[in-house]
């Protein structure tokens, strides 16, 4: 997934959820630099098991100074 940052961020985490809201993975090793960034994900849950085809939700949570922001969107796994 790619995203654009308008300035450097202190911390970003990306959480992946099933459509029912169960968290299956958290990705913390992401770039926090201004500009376009890309995160590669192998489609596996936290236990290393490949997720089934379907629609999942992801939440990007960013922290800069003492302010926090987040955005939620959808992704699809198709093999």
HELIX and SHEET records of a PDB file:
SHEET    1   A 2 UNK A   2  UNK A   5  0                                        
SHEET    2   A 2 UNK A  35  UNK A  38 -1                                        
SHEET    1   B 4 UNK A  23  UNK A  27  0                                        
SHEET    2   B 4 UNK A  11  UNK A  17 -1                                        
SHEET    3   B 4 UNK A  54  UNK A  64 -1                                        
SHEET    4   B 4 UNK A  67  UNK A  77 -1                                        
END                                                                             
